[in-house]
Amino acid sequence: MASGEADRTVAPAVPDERLPEQLPGHLPGGARRAALSGGTQGDRYQDIIQAAAVLFAERGYLATSMRDIAERVGLLGGSLYHHIRSKEELFVAVHDHALQYASEQIEAAIAPETEPWERLKAACVRHLELQLDPEVDTVPFVSDFRNIPAELHERLIARRDVFERTYVELVDALPLPAHIDRGIYRLLLLSLINSVRTWYRPGRKTIAEIGQQILHVFRHQTENA
């Protein structure tokens, strides 16, 4: 998802094809529940958010109905509306949960680091891990605005901008040459990370090694410009 504006970076749409080991299956406890609900158990609203996240990731926004979500959590179709007003509101809630989780994970990863390049590397590696983790379906799917009603775009983009403030701060701290536009630099970096599922193949390099290579490329281009 890209806004096309250097100062308002939005991740690009990511194709829905996934590697076999990344296809979501039945909803387990543990990591996936924690990713969506912060570990809270027994809350019906959180169960709905969790079920909706998996269904949106599996089928896409248009192909997921409120009846599907209700069935997944053991509710009658009409009963779901006691907990959530509409599918649009539910999608926004899932989107917010995913971005909050990703933001918390990236902030935790960069916290021990003080050197600007090391902080950016830590963010990239953790972000790549989230994109490729089959237990966290929602982080990759919130990068895909295909078939999302236009009236939701602005709301989702506004929330995405909040998430990306971390990257704004990370890139602003880098010793980049004056002629490099930091907004475009950030856009290219996030586009690469958010499209990782389209080009990553396991077994060649670890995620940490890929993160290091990304930083080598981006740092090399700035130091040798």
Salt bridges, closest charged atoms under 4 A:
ASP47 OD1 - ARG33 NH1 3.29
GLU58 OE1 - ARG72 NH2 3.61
ASP68 OD2 - ARG59 NH1 3.04
GLU89 OE1 - ARG85 NH2 3.63
GLU89 OE2 - ARG155 NH1 3.25
ASP96 OD1 - HIS95 ND1 3.99
ASP96 OD1 - ARG159 NE 2.70
GLU118 OE1 - LYS121 NZ 3.27
GLU129 OE1 - ARG126 NH1 2.89
ASP137 OD1 - ARG18 NH1 3.42
ASP137 OD2 - ARG32 NH2 3.03
ASP144 OD2 - ARG146 NH2 2.55
GLU154 OE1 - ARG8 NH2 3.48
ASP161 OD2 - ARG8 NE 3.01
GLU223 OE2 - ARG219 NE 2.94
